Amino acid sequence: MSISRRDVLLGATASAALLPVSARAQTSEVVIGVIYPLSGSSAQIGVDAQKAFETAADIINKNYDFKLPLAKGEGLPGLGGAKVKLVFADHQADPQKGRAETERLITQEKVCAVIGTYQSAVAVTVSQTCERYQIPFLSADNSSPSLHRRGLKFYFRASPHDEMFSKAMFDFFDAMRKKGTKIETLSLFHEDTIFGTDSANAQTKLASERGYKIVADIKYRANSPSLTAEVQQLKAANADVLMPSSYTTDAILLVKTMAELGYKPKNIMAQDAGFSEKALYDAVGDKLEGVISRGSFSLDLAEKRPMVGIINEMFKARSGKDFNDYTSRQFMGLILMADAINRAKSTDGEKIREALAATDMPGDVTIMPWKRVKYDDKGQNNDADPVLLQYIGGKFVTIAPQEVAVSEAVWPMPSK
């Protein structure tokens, strides 16, 4: 029996209809949702994040000679060279807006994965929404430890959380004490969100275990119009170290109020957030010489890994800024998600989740000072080694851990 060309075509069409969408045809675009505050008091965070994600997408979609996943060649080879397309959403620092925008990204924009969110409180609702739709969510820069302990299958975080960051702080305190530096008392200052509360809980536990006395533990309402009463308490306590966990607006108000009330701590060890933002140092940097902040990233790494400096210049051309703790993690967030989608060879949520779970990326092919990226059964990477950075002479230098430090710590903070 002869078979006509029409029969062959009809048969092929019928067979294709039985295949999953990802196998029917190579897609030309892979759509990934990115959700950040793009308006309101945290809008600058979102603007900087956009530039970081666009830099990563440029490297993925074009051909670069970097020792970085997906840099060489154009697009995702596992999906026939498909290009990454980013769709941005504005959560306005509102958890419920975050939930609604995530649902829109998934149901209307048809994203296959979501990355976000800066505020940990927003990450709670965004990740829950992704879980409901079985869409992978990569928590690029959220640091609340409780986020990965909720039993979610589609939640992943490559960067450290605040227990890991706080341990690095206390390791530093211990090392300083061994050198004869007097560090006995601490003041905690934290906002009343999941970020501030989780941070304070981690620091309280470590202080008890390591033999430090907390002489003030001050929780304040985020975006407060005044911090005068709180700063008066800090001044009265006069701890050896002030440990703030605050976003940018509150951090600026804190430093201004401290100056107005004549309170100068012996040193400040910040839980990143506002204390990593250029806006803070533009506003009150003259009052912060010697402040220490934890971080995930150090531009010092460019001395050992030249591509870090080159990629930083690409980001700087877009944003006018160097990478910081947030933008570096956002950049790597897209690289890691795209790498998993490429290995999954699919835009199916479950297949991407499986590929994320199988990630085992050596640290030296990233822009971060991490050992590697490998997620545990809760989606947390435990090999993301924190660093401590000190603001000296208008820039941050790495002071800990010792194996990556480029400078000795200045202690106490200069009196000026």
C-alpha positions in Angstrom: 0.0 0.0 0.0 1.4 3.4 -1.0 1.5 6.2 1.6 0.9 9.7 0.3 2.9 12.8 1.5 -0.4 14.1 3.0 -0.8 10.9 5.1 2.8 11.3 6.4 2.1 14.9 7.4 -1.2 14.0 9.1 0.5 11.2 10.9 3.3 13.4 12.1 0.8 16.1 13.3 -1.1 13.5 15.2 2.0 12.2 16.9 3.2 15.7 17.8 -0.2 16.3 19.5 0.6 13.5 21.9 3.9 15.0 23.0 4.3 17.5 25.8 4.6 21.1 24.7 8.3 21.3 25.5 9.0 18.4 23.1 6.9 19.5 20.2 9.2 22.3 19.0 12.2 24.1 20.2 11.1 27.3 21.8 12.9 30.4 20.7 12.4 32.1 24.1 12.5 31.0 27.7 10.5 33.4 29.8 11.6 34.0 33.4 9.7 36.2 35.8 11.7 38.6 38.0 9.8 40.3 40.9 11.3 43.2 42.9 10.2 46.6 44.4 10.2 48.9 41.4 8.3 51.7 43.1 8.0 53.1 46.6 10.8 53.6 49.1 12.8 50.5 47.9 12.5 51.3 44.2 16.2 51.8 43.7 16.8 48.2 44.8 14.5 47.1 42.0 16.2 49.4 39.4 19.6 48.1 40.3 18.3 44.5 40.3 17.0 45.0 36.7 20.4 46.0 35.6 22.0 43.0 37.3 19.5 40.6 35.6 19.9 42.3 32.3 23.6 41.9 32.5 23.3 38.2 33.2 20.7 37.8 30.4 23.1 39.5 28.0 25.9 37.1 28.9 23.6 34.1 28.4 22.1 35.3 25.2 25.3 36.4 23.5 28.7 34.8 23.1 31.4 35.7 25.8 34.7 34.1 26.7 34.1 33.7 30.4 34.5 30.7 32.6 30.9 31.1 33.6 28.0 28.7 32.8 26.2 29.6 29.5 28.6 32.5 28.7 30.2 30.7 25.7 27.8 30.4 22.7 24.4 32.1 22.3 21.3 31.1 24.3 20.5 27.8 26.0 22.0 24.9 24.0 19.8 22.4 25.8 16.8 24.2 24.2 18.3 24.7 20.7 19.8 28.1 21.5 16.6 29.6 22.9 17.2 33.1 24.4 16.2 34.1 27.9 13.5 36.7 28.1 12.9 38.5 31.4 9.5 39.8 32.5 9.7 42.2 35.4 7.0 42.7 38.1 6.7 45.3 40.8 5.7 44.0 44.3 6.1 47.4 45.9 7.5 45.8 49.0 4.0 44.5 49.8 3.7 40.7 50.4 0.1 40.6 49.0 1.0 42.6 45.9 3.9 40.1 45.6 1.4 37.2 45.6 -0.8 38.8 43.0 2.0 39.8 40.7 3.5 36.3 40.9 0.2 34.8 39.9 0.0 37.2 37.0 3.5 36.3 35.9 2.6 32.6 35.9 -0.9 32.7 34.5 -0.7 35.6 32.0 3.0 36.0 31.2 3.5 32.2 31.2 6.9 32.3 32.9 8.6 29.0 33.6 10.4 30.2 36.7 10.5 33.1 39.1 13.4 34.9 40.8 13.2 37.5 43.6 12.5 39.4 45.9 14.8 41.5 48.1 12.4 41.7 51.1 12.1 38.3 52.9 8.5 39.1 53.9 7.6 39.2 50.2 9.5 36.0 49.4 7.1 34.2 51.8 4.1 34.9 49.6 5.9 34.7 46.3 7.4 31.3 47.0 4.0 30.0 48.3 2.4 31.0 45.1 5.1 29.4 43.0 4.7 26.2 45.0 0.9 26.2 44.3 1.6 26.4 40.6 4.6 24.1 40.7 6.9 26.8 39.3 10.5 26.9 40.6 11.3 30.0 42.7 14.9 31.0 43.3 15.4 33.3 46.3 18.3 35.3 44.9 18.9 37.6 47.9 16.6 36.9 50.7 18.4 36.0 53.9 15.7 34.9 56.4 16.6 31.4 57.6 13.0 30.3 58.0 12.3 30.6 54.3 13.9 27.3 53.4 12.3 25.4 56.3 8.7 25.4 55.2 8.7 22.1 53.4 8.5 23.7 49.9 9.7 21.6 47.0 10.1 24.4 44.5 12.1 26.8 46.7 15.8 27.2 46.2 18.4 29.6 47.6 22.1 29.7 46.5 23.2 32.4 48.9 23.8 32.4 52.7 21.0 33.0 55.2 21.3 35.1 58.3 22.3 32.2 60.6 25.3 31.7 58.3 26.0 35.4 58.1 25.7 35.8 61.9 28.1 32.9 62.5 30.7 34.7 60.3 30.2 37.8 62.5 30.7 35.9 65.8 33.7 34.0 64.3 35.2 37.4 63.7 34.4 38.6 67.2 36.0 35.5 68.6 39.2 36.0 66.5 39.4 39.7 67.6 39.0 38.7 71.2 41.9 36.2 70.9 44.0 39.1 69.7 43.1 41.1 72.9 40.3 43.3 71.6 37.6 43.9 74.2 34.3 42.8 72.8 31.9 41.7 75.5 28.5 43.5 75.0 26.2 43.8 72.0 23.2 45.9 71.1 20.7 44.5 68.6 18.6 46.8 66.5 16.2 45.3 64.1 12.9 45.9 62.2 9.7 44.0 63.0 9.6 41.9 59.9 10.6 38.3 59.2 14.1 39.6 58.2 14.7 41.6 61.4 13.2 39.0 63.7 15.0 36.0 62.2 18.3 38.0 62.2 17.9 38.9 65.9 17.0 35.4 66.9 20.1 34.0 65.2 22.3 36.6 66.8 20.7 36.1 70.3 21.4 32.4 70.0 25.0 32.8 69.0 25.7 35.5 71.7 24.5 33.0 74.3 26.6 30.2 72.9 29.8 32.3 72.5 29.6 34.2 75.8 28.6 37.7 74.7 26.1 39.8 76.6 23.2 41.5 74.8 22.6 44.8 76.7 19.9 46.1 74.3 17.5 44.3 72.0 15.5 46.9 70.2 12.7 46.0 67.7 11.3 48.9 65.8 8.5 49.4 63.2 9.9 49.3 59.6 9.8 52.7 57.9 9.4 54.6 61.2 9.2 58.3 60.9 11.4 58.7 64.0 14.0 56.5 65.8 14.8 59.0 68.5 13.6 56.9 71.4 15.3 53.8 70.1 18.6 55.6 69.6 18.4 57.0 73.1 18.2 53.4 74.4 21.2 52.4 72.3 23.2 55.3 73.6 22.3 54.4 77.2 23.3 50.8 76.7 26.7 51.8 75.1 27.5 48.3 73.9 30.9 47.4 72.4 29.2 46.6 69.1 25.9 47.8 67.5 24.3 45.2 65.3 21.6 46.7 63.1 19.3 44.7 60.7 17.7 47.5 58.7 16.8 48.3 55.1 18.1 51.5 53.5 15.5 54.1 54.5 15.6 53.1 58.2 19.4 52.7 58.1 19.8 56.3 56.9 17.4 57.6 59.6 19.3 55.5 62.2 22.7 57.0 61.4 21.3 60.6 61.2 19.6 60.2 64.5 22.7 58.8 66.1 24.7 61.8 64.9 22.0 64.2 66.2 22.0 62.6 69.6 25.8 62.3 69.8 25.9 58.5 69.9 29.0 57.0 68.3 29.3 53.2 68.8 32.7 51.6 69.2 31.9 49.7 66.1 28.9 48.7 63.9 28.5 45.1 62.6 25.6 45.3 60.2 23.4 42.6 58.8 23.9 43.9 55.2 20.6 45.2 53.8 20.7 49.0 53.9 24.3 48.9 55.0 25.4 47.5 51.6 23.5 50.2 49.6 25.3 53.1 47.8 22.3 55.3 48.7 23.2 55.0 52.4 26.8 56.0 51.9 25.8 58.9 49.5 23.6 60.2 52.3 25.6 59.6 55.5 28.9 57.9 54.5 30.9 60.6 56.3 29.5 59.1 59.5 30.2 55.5 58.7 34.0 55.2 58.3 34.9 51.8 59.7 31.5 50.2 59.6 31.5 46.5 59.0 28.9 44.6 57.1 28.5 41.0 56.2 28.2 40.1 52.6 28.2 37.4 49.9 30.4 39.2 47.4 33.7 41.1 47.3 35.0 42.9 44.3 38.5 42.0 45.7 37.9 38.6 44.1 38.7 40.2 40.8 42.4 40.0 41.7 42.2 36.2 41.6 39.3 35.8 39.1 39.7 38.4 36.4 36.3 37.7 34.8 34.7 39.2 38.0 36.2 42.6 37.2 35.2 42.4 33.6 31.6 41.4 34.4 31.5 44.1 37.0 32.4 46.7 34.4 29.6 45.4 32.2 27.1 45.9 35.1 28.6 49.3 35.9 28.1 50.4 32.3 24.4 49.8 32.7 23.9 51.0 36.3 26.7 53.4 37.1 27.6 51.3 40.1 29.8 48.4 41.1 28.3 45.1 42.0 27.3 44.9 45.7 26.0 42.1 47.9 22.6 42.2 46.3 23.3 42.8 42.7 26.0 40.1 42.6 23.5 37.6 44.0 20.8 38.7 41.6 23.2 38.3 38.7 24.1 34.8 39.9 20.5 34.0 40.5 19.7 34.2 36.8 22.8 32.3 35.8 21.8 29.5 38.2 18.2 29.3 37.0 19.1 29.4 33.3 21.7 26.7 33.9 19.1 24.5 35.4 16.6 25.2 32.6 19.3 24.4 30.1 20.2 21.1 31.8 16.4 20.2 32.1 16.1 20.8 28.3 12.6 21.8 29.1 10.4 24.7 30.4 8.3 22.2 32.5 8.3 23.3 36.2 9.0 19.8 37.6 11.8 19.1 35.2 13.4 22.5 36.1 13.0 21.7 39.8 14.7 18.3 39.3 17.6 20.1 37.5 17.9 22.7 40.2 18.0 20.0 42.9 20.8 18.3 40.9 23.0 21.5 40.7 26.6 21.0 41.6 28.5 24.1 40.4 32.1 24.8 41.5 32.6 28.2 43.1 35.4 29.1 40.7 33.0 29.3 37.7 30.8 31.9 39.6 31.5 35.5 40.5 31.1 34.7 44.2 33.6 33.6 46.9 31.6 30.4 47.5 33.0 26.8 47.6 30.2 25.7 45.3 26.4 25.7 44.7 24.8 22.5 45.7 21.3 22.5 47.3 20.3 20.4 50.3 16.9 18.6 50.5 15.4 21.9 51.6 16.7 23.9 48.7 19.5 25.7 50.6 23.1 25.9 49.5 25.2 25.4 52.6 28.5 26.1 50.7 27.9 29.8 50.2 30.7 31.2 52.4 30.0 34.7 53.8 32.5 37.5 53.9 32.9 40.5 56.1 33.5 43.9 54.5 34.7 47.1 56.1 34.0 50.6 54.7 37.4 52.3 54.6 38.3 55.4 52.5 35.1 55.4 50.6 35.1 51.7 49.6 34.6 48.3 51.0 37.5 46.0 51.6 37.3 42.3 52.7 38.5 41.7 56.3 37.3 38.2 56.9 37.5 35.2 56.7 41.3 35.2 56.8 41.7 33.2 53.6 40.1 35.9 51.5 40.9 39.0 53.5 42.9 41.7 51.8 43.1 44.0 54.8 43.3 43.9 58.6 40.2 45.2 60.4 40.2 48.8 61.8 38.9 48.6 65.4 37.3 50.6 66.9 35.7 52.8 64.2 37.7 56.0 63.6 36.5 58.8 65.8 35.9 61.2 62.9 
